[in-house]
């Protein structure tokens, strides 16, 4: 099982600076069994912190097991949303960044 907390905290090292240059957004991840996290993207700088800080453009709510299965490609994101296992407040915003973050 993929450690969701570790995955999120390693995001800044995994995401290309060039890919996020000029982009800004704020995500909240509320992961049952793993905690709450804020992922802030501000003009080429990606920061992950614990807790829900600021006004998020998108909030993702799921269990640690669901996120782990999504990351390992054992669960289809659309199926997870349709069955209520994954809630995304702004799917359009998530789609803009999901591939960049390694979520798809």
C-alpha positions as CSV (number, residue, x, y, z in Angstrom):
1,X,0.0,0.0,0.0
2,X,1.3,3.4,-1.0
3,X,1.9,5.8,2.0
4,X,-0.3,8.8,1.2
5,X,1.4,11.1,3.6
6,X,4.9,10.3,2.2
7,X,3.6,10.6,-1.4
8,X,2.2,14.1,-0.7
9,X,5.3,15.3,1.2
10,X,7.6,14.0,-1.7
11,X,5.6,16.0,-4.4
12,X,7.8,19.1,-4.4
13,X,10.8,16.9,-5.4
14,X,8.9,15.0,-8.0
15,X,7.2,17.9,-9.9
16,X,9.3,19.7,-12.6
17,X,9.9,23.4,-11.8
18,X,9.4,24.2,-15.5
19,X,6.0,22.5,-15.6
20,X,4.6,24.6,-12.8
21,X,6.3,27.9,-13.7
22,X,3.6,30.7,-13.8
23,X,0.9,28.4,-12.2
24,X,-0.8,29.0,-8.9
25,X,-3.5,27.0,-7.0
26,X,-4.3,25.6,-3.6
27,X,-5.5,22.0,-2.9
28,X,-6.8,20.6,0.4
29,X,-6.5,16.8,0.9
30,X,-8.6,15.4,3.7
31,X,-7.5,11.8,3.9
32,X,-9.2,9.6,6.5
33,X,-6.5,7.5,8.1
34,X,-3.7,9.7,7.0
35,X,-4.5,13.3,7.9
36,X,-5.2,16.7,6.3
37,X,-2.8,18.4,3.9
38,X,-2.5,21.6,2.0
39,X,-0.7,21.5,-1.4
40,X,0.1,25.1,-2.4
41,X,1.4,25.9,-5.9
42,X,2.7,29.5,-6.3
43,X,4.5,30.4,-9.5
44,X,7.0,27.5,-9.7
45,X,7.1,26.7,-6.0
46,X,5.2,23.7,-4.6
47,X,4.8,23.4,-0.9
48,X,3.0,20.7,1.1
49,X,2.0,21.3,4.7
50,X,-0.1,19.5,7.3
51,X,-3.5,20.9,8.1
52,X,-6.0,22.7,5.8
53,X,-4.6,26.2,5.3
54,X,-6.0,28.9,3.1
55,X,-8.9,29.0,0.7
56,X,-8.6,25.9,-1.5
57,X,-9.5,25.9,-5.2
58,X,-10.1,22.2,-4.9
59,X,-10.7,19.8,-1.9
60,X,-10.1,16.1,-2.2
61,X,-11.7,13.8,0.4
62,X,-11.1,10.1,0.5
63,X,-9.7,7.3,2.7
64,X,-6.0,6.5,2.7
65,X,-6.9,3.1,1.2
66,X,-8.8,4.7,-1.7
67,X,-5.9,7.2,-2.5
68,X,-3.4,4.4,-2.3
69,X,-5.4,2.4,-4.8
70,X,-5.7,5.4,-7.1
71,X,-2.0,6.0,-7.0
72,X,-1.1,2.4,-7.7
73,X,-3.7,2.4,-10.6
74,X,-5.8,-0.3,-8.9
75,X,-8.8,1.9,-8.8
76,X,-10.3,4.0,-11.6
77,X,-10.8,7.7,-10.5
78,X,-14.2,8.0,-12.2
79,X,-15.4,4.8,-10.6
80,X,-14.2,6.0,-7.2
81,X,-16.1,9.3,-7.6
82,X,-19.3,7.6,-8.9
83,X,-19.3,5.2,-5.9
84,X,-18.6,8.0,-3.4
85,X,-15.2,6.8,-2.3
86,X,-13.5,9.9,-3.8
87,X,-15.0,13.4,-3.5
88,X,-13.4,16.3,-5.5
89,X,-15.0,19.7,-5.0
90,X,-13.6,21.1,-8.3
91,X,-12.9,18.2,-10.8
92,X,-11.8,20.7,-13.5
93,X,-9.0,22.1,-11.2
94,X,-7.9,18.6,-10.3
95,X,-7.7,17.5,-13.9
96,X,-5.4,20.5,-14.7
97,X,-2.9,19.2,-12.1
98,X,-3.5,15.5,-11.6
99,X,-1.1,14.2,-14.3
100,X,1.6,16.7,-13.2
101,X,1.3,15.6,-9.6
102,X,1.4,11.9,-10.6
103,X,-2.2,11.2,-9.6
104,X,-3.1,9.9,-13.0
